[in-house]
Amino acid sequence: MTGADASVPVLRRALFAELTPFEVYALCRLRVDVFVVEQRCPYPELDGRDVEPGTEHLWFEIDCAVAATVRVLDDGGSRAIGRVATAEPFRRRGLAARLVEEGVALCGGLPITLGAQAHLEGWYERLGFRRSGPGYVEDGIPHVPMRREPA
């Protein structure tokens, strides 16, 4: 790659079983950096759902680094998008929105749920999600449940 090509985001997608150990580490490292270090979550939620056979991981790599990530969970008759995180040097480039849109496309016309940090409710609304219930606190951070109906 030339220098100009190296900074182009490359979309990656894999089930957990398809991830290399290096990819697992890089995806987890990004989440720790964003949710634990930056947001000071004392106990980042470890729900074990990353390894479920139907969970798809999507991420952008830029210059061989994980720049942004999301996961799409199979909840039977619906899907859930979560763990949306972007590394600080790569923010404000639209990467997270593009990943959420890719995740929505994977959902095959099923309803999609997510737990949005409350201050990002408007951002998710621009992506077609609507608040679906009362707010709650997760890991010390206010959240709101959101849902996107099939188009």
N, CA, C and O of each residue as an XYZ file, in Angstrom:
604
protein
N       0.830     -1.195      0.000
C       0.000      0.000      0.000
C       0.861      1.240      0.000
O       1.948      1.268      0.577
N       0.364      2.245     -0.646
C       1.050      3.520     -0.566
C       0.613      4.231      0.693
O      -0.346      3.810      1.340
N       1.287      5.283      1.047
C       0.940      6.034      2.249
C      -0.495      6.519      2.232
O      -1.162      6.504      3.266
N      -0.991      6.957      1.058
C      -2.362      7.452      0.973
C      -3.359      6.317      1.182
O      -4.388      6.504      1.831
N      -3.054      5.133      0.628
C      -3.968      4.004      0.755
C      -4.018      3.466      2.179
O      -5.048      2.935      2.593
N      -2.941      3.588      2.931
C      -2.855      3.004      4.266
C      -3.859      3.609      5.231
O      -4.274      2.937      6.176
N      -4.263      4.854      5.027
C      -5.170      5.493      5.979
C      -6.644      5.332      5.598
O      -7.514      5.931      6.229
N      -6.925      4.536      4.583
C      -8.302      4.279      4.171
C      -8.888      3.219      5.102
O      -8.273      2.171      5.302
N     -10.072      3.475      5.677
C     -10.683      2.468      6.560
C     -11.032      1.196      5.781
O     -11.619      1.251      4.701
N     -10.661      0.073      6.349
C     -10.977     -1.228      5.761
C     -12.006     -1.893      6.662
O     -11.744     -2.122      7.843
N     -13.179     -2.203      6.109
C     -14.237     -2.848      6.868
C     -13.926     -4.325      7.022
O     -13.620     -5.013      6.049
N     -14.006     -4.803      8.250
C     -13.785     -6.224      8.545
C     -15.027     -6.758      9.247
O     -15.730     -6.019      9.937
N     -15.289     -8.058      9.064
C     -16.463     -8.697      9.670
C     -16.122    -10.150      9.944
O     -15.546    -10.832      9.096
N     -16.486    -10.628     11.148
C     -16.204    -12.023     11.477
C     -17.055    -12.489     12.647
O     -17.414    -11.707     13.527
N     -17.369    -13.771     12.640
C     -17.917    -14.422     13.830
C     -16.757    -14.617     14.793
O     -15.598    -14.593     14.378
N     -17.051    -14.808     16.067
C     -15.982    -14.936     17.050
C     -15.016    -16.066     16.684
O     -13.800    -15.901     16.788
N     -15.548    -17.203     16.261
C     -14.705    -18.360     15.936
C     -13.752    -18.081     14.777
O     -12.756    -18.785     14.609
N     -14.050    -17.064     13.980
C     -13.199    -16.719     12.838
C     -12.121    -15.696     13.192
O     -11.208    -15.466     12.399
N     -12.215    -15.081     14.368
C     -11.245    -14.066     14.769
C      -9.913    -14.700     15.152
O      -9.871    -15.764     15.770
N      -8.835    -14.036     14.779
C      -7.515    -14.473     15.247
C      -7.335    -13.986     16.681
O      -8.038    -13.069     17.107
N      -6.421    -14.570     17.427
C      -6.150    -14.054     18.777
C      -5.765    -12.578     18.764
O      -6.120    -11.839     19.682
N      -5.052    -12.147     17.748
C      -4.646    -10.746     17.655
C      -5.853     -9.836     17.456
O      -5.908     -8.743     18.019
N      -6.823    -10.287     16.653
C      -8.037     -9.498     16.441
C      -8.877     -9.431     17.707
O      -9.397     -8.367     18.043
N      -9.021    -10.553     18.419
C      -9.761    -10.550     19.685
C      -9.124     -9.545     20.638
O      -9.819     -8.730     21.245
N      -7.814     -9.605     20.766
C      -7.113     -8.687     21.667
C      -7.349     -7.237     21.239
O      -7.648     -6.390     22.080
N      -7.219     -6.945     19.951
C      -7.362     -5.563     19.479
C      -8.778     -5.039     19.707
O      -8.952     -3.885     20.099
N      -9.784     -5.867     19.467
C     -11.169     -5.437     19.692
C     -11.422     -5.201     21.183
O     -12.032     -4.199     21.557
N     -10.962     -6.108     22.021
C     -11.129     -5.944     23.474
C     -10.341     -4.745     23.988
O     -10.821     -4.010     24.851
N      -9.148     -4.546     23.470
C      -8.319     -3.419     23.893
C      -9.019     -2.092     23.594
O      -9.000     -1.176     24.417
N      -9.636     -1.994     22.414
C     -10.353     -0.765     22.067
C     -11.490     -0.528     23.044
O     -11.671      0.592     23.520
N     -12.259     -1.564     23.350
C     -13.365     -1.408     24.298
C     -12.869     -0.977     25.670
O     -13.472     -0.112     26.304
N     -11.788     -1.568     26.128
C     -11.233     -1.173     27.430
C     -10.802      0.287     27.383
O     -11.104      1.056     28.295
N     -10.099      0.670     26.325
C      -9.646      2.060     26.216
C     -10.816      3.035     26.250
O     -10.733      4.079     26.897
N     -11.903      2.705     25.559
C     -13.045      3.617     25.476
C     -13.905      3.551     26.726
O     -14.190      4.582     27.335
N     -14.320      2.355     27.117
C     -15.299      2.231     28.196
C     -14.686      2.296     29.591
O     -15.322      2.815     30.509
N     -13.494      1.796     29.774
C     -12.894      1.776     31.110
C     -12.011      2.995     31.327
O     -12.179      3.723     32.306
N     -11.072      3.217     30.418
C     -10.108      4.302     30.605
C     -10.767      5.668     30.416
O     -10.676      6.522     31.298
N     -11.432      5.886     29.270
C     -12.010      7.196     28.981
C     -13.261      7.484     29.795
O     -13.409      8.574     30.349
N     -14.166      6.506     29.870
C     -15.442      6.752     30.535
C     -15.434      6.327     31.997
O     -16.417      6.521     32.712
N     -14.346      5.759     32.426
C     -14.147      5.361     33.823
C     -15.249      4.434     34.346
O     -15.709      4.571     35.479
N     -15.661      3.484     33.490
C     -16.616      2.467     33.939
C     -15.874      1.550     34.898
O     -14.878      0.938     34.511
N     -16.330      1.441     36.129
C     -15.599      0.602     37.083
C     -15.661     -0.875     36.725
O     -14.712     -1.616     36.982
N     -16.753     -1.303     36.143
C     -16.938     -2.715     35.802
C     -17.556     -2.814     34.420
O     -18.778     -2.894     34.292
N     -16.726     -2.809     33.382
C     -17.326     -2.909     32.055
C     -18.091     -4.218     31.948
O     -17.628     -5.271     32.390
N     -19.262     -4.127     31.357
C     -20.125     -5.295     31.293
C     -19.465     -6.409     30.487
O     -19.147     -6.239     29.310
N     -19.269     -7.538     31.135
C     -18.761     -8.735     30.474
C     -19.906     -9.725     30.462
O     -20.162    -10.410     31.452
N     -20.590     -9.796     29.337
C     -21.789    -10.619     29.298
C     -21.595    -11.947     28.591
O     -22.530    -12.746     28.536
N     -20.429    -12.207     28.054
C     -20.163    -13.476     27.405
C     -20.788    -13.632     26.033
O     -20.648    -14.686     25.412
N     -21.468    -12.621     25.551
C     -22.193    -12.753     24.285
C     -21.291    -12.615     23.058
O     -21.703    -12.958     21.950
N     -20.079    -12.121     23.241
C     -19.154    -12.006     22.107
C     -18.887    -13.355     21.451
O     -18.683    -13.428     20.239
N     -18.888    -14.413     22.240
C     -18.496    -15.733     21.744
C     -19.674    -16.570     21.236
O     -19.466    -17.681     20.749
N     -20.890    -16.066     21.339
C     -22.050    -16.819     20.844
C     -21.911    -17.044     19.343
O     -21.422    -16.170     18.627
N     -22.341    -18.224     18.857
C     -22.173    -18.547     17.433
C     -22.789    -17.531     16.477
O     -22.273    -17.349     15.374
N     -23.875    -16.866     16.863
C     -24.535    -15.915     15.968
C     -24.047    -14.493     16.065
O     -24.514    -13.636     15.314
N     -23.115    -14.205     16.972
C     -22.627    -12.834     17.141
C     -21.634    -12.483     16.039
O     -20.656    -13.195     15.813
N     -21.903    -11.376     15.362
C     -20.989    -10.905     14.320
C     -20.276     -9.653     14.806
O     -20.892     -8.738     15.352
N     -18.988     -9.631     14.598
C     -18.155     -8.494     14.970
C     -17.796     -7.747     13.695
O     -17.373     -8.342     12.704
N     -17.973     -6.435     13.741
C     -17.606     -5.591     12.617
C     -16.637     -4.540     13.125
O     -16.782     -4.045     14.243
N     -15.663     -4.201     12.322
C     -14.729     -3.163     12.723
C     -14.049     -2.573     11.496
O     -13.982     -3.184     10.429
N     -13.549     -1.365     11.695
C     -12.725     -0.711     10.690
C     -11.285     -0.755     11.168
O     -10.992     -0.489     12.334
N     -10.393     -1.095     10.247
C      -8.963     -0.996     10.494
C      -8.435      0.175      9.673
O      -8.798      0.365      8.512
N      -7.576      0.945     10.309
C      -6.870      2.022      9.617
C      -5.408      1.889     10.002
O      -5.069      1.851     11.185
N      -4.555      1.819      9.014
C      -3.115      1.648      9.263
C      -2.857      0.462     10.196
O      -2.030      0.552     11.103
N      -3.557     -0.633      9.974
C      -3.408     -1.885     10.741
C      -3.878     -1.774     12.193
O      -3.606     -2.669     12.993
N      -4.571     -0.706     12.544
C      -5.092     -0.541     13.905
C      -6.616     -0.607     13.869
O      -7.237     -0.146     12.911
N      -7.216     -1.179     14.911
C      -8.678     -1.168     15.019
C      -9.095      0.255     15.373
O      -8.737      0.781     16.427
N      -9.858      0.864     14.473
C     -10.275      2.254     14.648
C     -11.649      2.363     15.289
O     -11.900      3.282     16.069
N     -12.549      1.422     14.964
C     -13.915      1.458     15.486
C     -14.483      0.047     15.409
O     -14.070     -0.757     14.573
N     -15.442     -0.243     16.296
C     -16.015     -1.580     16.331
C     -17.465     -1.555     16.792
O     -17.878     -0.642     17.508
N     -18.237     -2.555     16.383
C     -19.578     -2.837     16.892
C     -19.750     -4.353     16.865
O     -18.982     -5.074     16.227
N     -20.773     -4.813     17.571
C     -21.140     -6.225     17.454
C     -22.639     -6.301     17.213
O     -23.397     -5.429     17.637
N     -23.054     -7.363     16.524
C     -24.462     -7.606     16.250
C     -24.811     -8.958     16.864
O     -24.227     -9.985     16.519
N     -25.778     -8.934     17.780
C     -26.200    -10.140     18.485
C     -27.467    -10.706     17.869
O     -28.346     -9.964     17.430
N     -27.551    -12.023     17.843
C     -28.750    -12.719     17.392
C     -29.608    -12.993     18.618
O     -29.257    -13.822     19.457
N     -30.735    -12.292     18.718
C     -31.655    -12.472     19.849
C     -32.910    -13.237     19.430
O     -33.989    -13.014     19.979
N     -32.770    -14.125     18.472
C     -33.921    -14.894     18.002
C     -34.707    -14.115     16.975
O     -34.281    -14.001     15.825
N     -35.859    -13.571     17.370
C     -36.709    -12.820     16.449
C     -36.284    -11.386     16.265
O     -36.949    -10.636     15.550
N     -35.203    -10.984     16.883
C     -34.679     -9.628     16.721
C     -33.154     -9.698     16.783
O     -32.571    -10.756     17.020
N     -32.537     -8.563     16.567
C     -31.083     -8.443     16.677
C     -30.791     -7.293     17.632
O     -31.643     -6.437     17.873
N     -29.578     -7.284     18.170
C     -29.144     -6.192     19.040
C     -27.769     -5.716     18.589
O     -26.870     -6.519     18.337
N     -27.622     -4.415     18.492
C     -26.334     -3.813     18.151
C     -25.769     -3.211     19.424
O     -26.483     -2.558     20.185
N     -24.489     -3.433     19.651
C     -23.882     -2.894     20.856
C     -22.373     -2.829     20.770
O     -21.752     -3.161     19.760
N     -21.816     -2.381     21.885
C     -20.372     -2.230     22.027
C     -19.800     -1.333     20.935
O     -18.739     -1.605     20.374
N     -20.527     -0.262     20.652
C     -20.097      0.710     19.644
C     -18.981      1.540     20.260
O     -19.187      2.233     21.257
N     -17.805      1.465     19.665
C     -16.655      2.178     20.215
C     -15.734      2.628     19.085
O     -15.514      1.905     18.114
N     -15.203      3.837     19.235
C     -14.244      4.378     18.274
C     -13.037      4.897     19.034
O     -13.175      5.619     20.022
N     -11.863      4.528     18.569
C     -10.621      5.015     19.180
C     -10.528      6.522     19.015
O     -10.894      7.060     17.969
N     -10.050      7.192     20.021
C     -10.014      8.657     20.054
C      -9.381      9.277     18.795
O      -9.937     10.239     18.266
N      -8.257      8.775     18.299
C      -7.658      9.430     17.118
C      -8.504      9.329     15.845
O      -8.252     10.050     14.880
N      -9.503      8.440     15.835
C     -10.294      8.208     14.631
C     -11.724      8.738     14.730
O     -12.548      8.455     13.860
N     -12.025      9.494     15.770
C     -13.388     10.008     15.946
C     -13.692     11.148     14.984
O     -12.797     11.747     14.387
N     -14.986     11.427     14.854
C     -15.500     12.493     14.004
C     -15.202     12.263     12.522
O     -15.058     13.212     11.751
N     -15.115     10.996     12.140
C     -14.939     10.632     10.726
C     -16.142      9.839     10.207
O     -16.165      9.435      9.044
N     -17.138      9.617     11.068
C     -18.322      8.881     10.658
C     -18.163      7.368     10.686
O     -19.012      6.648     10.160
N     -17.092      6.879     11.290
C     -16.838      5.438     11.291
C     -17.897      4.668     12.077
O     -18.384      3.635     11.616
N     -18.249      5.157     13.243
C     -19.241      4.445     14.065
C     -20.588      4.403     13.351
O     -21.252      3.366     13.347
N     -20.994      5.504     12.752
C     -22.269      5.518     12.026
C     -22.232      4.527     10.874
O     -23.208      3.813     10.644
N     -21.134      4.474     10.155
C     -21.018      3.519      9.052
C     -21.084      2.086      9.570
O     -21.692      1.227      8.932
N     -20.463      1.817     10.721
C     -20.524      0.467     11.281
C     -21.932      0.108     11.730
O     -22.388     -1.013     11.504
N     -22.626      1.050     12.366
C     -24.003      0.785     12.779
C     -24.853      0.512     11.545
O     -25.670     -0.409     11.553
N     -24.674      1.296     10.483
C     -25.418      1.061      9.247
C     -25.110     -0.317      8.667
O     -26.016     -1.001      8.190
N     -23.855     -0.728      8.703
C     -23.480     -2.076      8.241
C     -24.155     -3.127      9.116
O     -24.640     -4.143      8.617
N     -24.184     -2.877     10.428
C     -24.843     -3.802     11.350
C     -26.324     -3.910     11.063
O     -26.883     -5.007     11.080
N     -26.964     -2.788     10.799
C     -28.389     -2.777     10.455
C     -28.611     -3.622      9.198
O     -29.563     -4.399      9.135
N     -27.750     -3.476      8.213
C     -27.886     -4.232      6.970
C     -27.785     -5.740      7.212
O     -28.406     -6.526      6.497
N     -27.007     -6.141      8.213
C     -26.863     -7.568      8.540
C     -28.110     -8.150      9.200
O     -28.263     -9.370      9.267
N     -28.980     -7.309      9.675
C     -30.113     -7.769     10.486
C     -31.281     -8.300      9.670
O     -32.277     -8.743     10.242
N     -31.183     -8.265      8.376
C     -32.159     -8.916      7.524
C     -33.606     -8.547      7.757
O     -34.475     -9.418      7.721
N     -33.888     -7.276      7.995
C     -35.269     -6.852      8.141
C     -35.906     -7.178      9.479
O     -37.123     -7.068      9.625
N     -35.103     -7.579     10.460
C     -35.636     -7.843     11.799
C     -35.569     -6.576     12.649
O     -34.770     -5.684     12.366
N     -36.409     -6.490     13.696
C     -36.279     -5.360     14.619
C     -34.896     -5.405     15.292
O     -34.326     -6.475     15.505
N     -34.380     -4.224     15.615
C     -33.057     -4.116     16.224
C     -33.170     -3.303     17.505
O     -33.809     -2.252     17.524
N     -32.554     -3.786     18.569
C     -32.530     -3.057     19.836
C     -31.098     -2.655     20.163
O     -30.136     -3.215     19.635
N     -30.986     -1.679     21.040
C     -29.677     -1.305     21.582
C     -29.873     -0.510     22.857
O     -30.936      0.067     23.087
N     -28.854     -0.486     23.671
C     -28.828      0.331     24.881
C     -27.875      1.488     24.641
O     -26.658      1.309     24.668
N     -28.419      2.665     24.406
C     -27.609      3.836     24.062
C     -27.241      4.621     25.309
O     -28.062      4.790     26.211
N     -26.017      5.096     25.356
C     -25.696      6.059     26.395
C     -26.619      7.253     26.168
O     -26.790      7.715     25.039
N     -27.207      7.742     27.248
C     -28.264      8.753     27.138
C     -27.837      9.980     26.325
O     -28.646     10.540     25.585
N     -26.593     10.396     26.454
C     -26.165     11.592     25.723
C     -26.033     11.335     24.217
O     -25.846     12.279     23.450
N     -26.129     10.067     23.783
C     -26.045      9.736     22.364
C     -27.400      9.395     21.748
O     -27.473      8.935     20.608
N     -28.473      9.625     22.509
C     -29.808      9.284     22.014
C     -30.096      9.957     20.671
O     -30.581      9.302     19.748
N     -29.809     11.228     20.552
C     -30.055     11.954     19.302
C     -29.231     11.406     18.145
O     -29.702     11.359     17.009
N     -28.013     10.997     18.433
C     -27.151     10.419     17.397
C     -27.773      9.134     16.853
O     -27.818      8.932     15.639
N     -28.251      8.269     17.739
C     -28.889      7.026     17.308
C     -30.223      7.297     16.599
O     -30.606      6.556     15.694
N     -30.924      8.350     17.005
C     -32.165      8.711     16.319
C     -31.894      9.029     14.855
O     -32.695      8.682     13.988
N     -30.778      9.682     14.574
C     -30.421      9.999     13.188
C     -30.169      8.727     12.366
O     -30.210      8.752     11.136
N     -29.909      7.625     13.064
C     -29.676      6.338     12.392
C     -30.936      5.478     12.367
O     -30.879      4.301     12.009
N     -32.077      6.063     12.748
C     -33.349      5.364     12.637
C     -33.843      4.670     13.894
O     -34.855      3.969     13.848
N     -33.156      4.846     15.015
C     -33.583      4.233     16.269
C     -34.478      5.192     17.042
O     -34.333      6.411     16.949
N     -35.408      4.621     17.809
C     -36.303      5.413     18.645
C     -36.268      4.869     20.059
O     -36.140      3.665     20.277
N     -36.385      5.779     21.018
C     -36.424      5.369     22.428
C     -37.597      4.412     22.631
O     -38.693      4.636     22.118
N     -37.346      3.325     23.400
C     -38.379      2.302     23.563
C     -38.729      2.016     25.018
O     -39.402      1.026     25.302
N     -38.289      2.856     25.938
C     -38.611      2.633     27.338
C     -37.905      3.637     28.230
O     -37.235      4.550     27.748
N     -38.062      3.458     29.540
C     -37.435      4.387     30.481
C     -35.921      4.201     30.550
O     -35.391      3.123     30.280
N     -35.255      5.271     30.916
C     -33.807      5.233     31.074
C     -33.385      4.362     32.242
O     -34.193      4.030     33.109
N     -32.121      3.997     32.257
C     -31.549      3.169     33.308
C     -30.061      3.491     33.416
O     -29.502      4.170     32.555
N     -29.435      3.005     34.464
C     -28.008      3.228     34.653
C     -27.286      1.892     34.497
O     -27.641      0.898     35.130
N     -26.270      1.891     33.646
C     -25.434      0.708     33.436
C     -23.981      1.127     33.612
O     -23.518      2.068     32.968
N     -23.272      0.436     34.476
C     -21.872      0.757     34.762
C     -21.690      2.230     35.148
O     -20.680      2.848     34.814
N     -22.679      2.778     35.853
C     -22.591      4.151     36.320
C     -22.891      5.202     35.268
O     -22.708      6.393     35.518
N     -23.352      4.781     34.088
C     -23.616      5.708     32.988
C     -25.097      5.627     32.617
O     -25.613      4.530     32.403
N     -25.796      6.776     32.537
C     -27.199      6.764     32.114
C     -27.343      6.234     30.685
O     -26.611      6.639     29.782
N     -28.290      5.333     30.499
C     -28.589      4.734     29.200
C     -30.081      4.838     28.918
O     -30.887      5.063     29.821
N     -30.432      4.671     27.644
C     -31.833      4.566     27.243
C     -31.962      3.384     26.286
O     -31.095      3.168     25.439
N     -33.062      2.608     26.422
C     -33.289      1.541     25.460
C     -33.802      2.136     24.154
O     -34.603      3.071     24.165
N     -33.345      1.600     23.042
C     -33.779      2.102     21.737
C     -34.073      0.918     20.825
O     -33.566     -0.188     21.017
N     -34.903      1.188     19.834
C     -35.327      0.143     18.917
C     -35.466      0.729     17.524
O     -35.835      1.890     17.351
N     -35.165     -0.092     16.544
C     -35.361      0.293     15.144
C     -36.205     -0.805     14.507
O     -35.834     -1.979     14.500
N     -37.348     -0.388     13.972
C     -38.242     -1.328     13.313
C     -37.763     -1.590     11.902
O     -37.060     -0.764     11.320
N     -38.140     -2.743     11.341
C     -37.741     -3.022      9.956
C     -38.277     -1.954      9.009
O     -39.355     -1.396      9.214
N     -37.504     -1.690      7.979
C     -37.907     -0.659      6.992
C     -39.030     -1.145      6.117
O     -39.490     -0.414      5.240
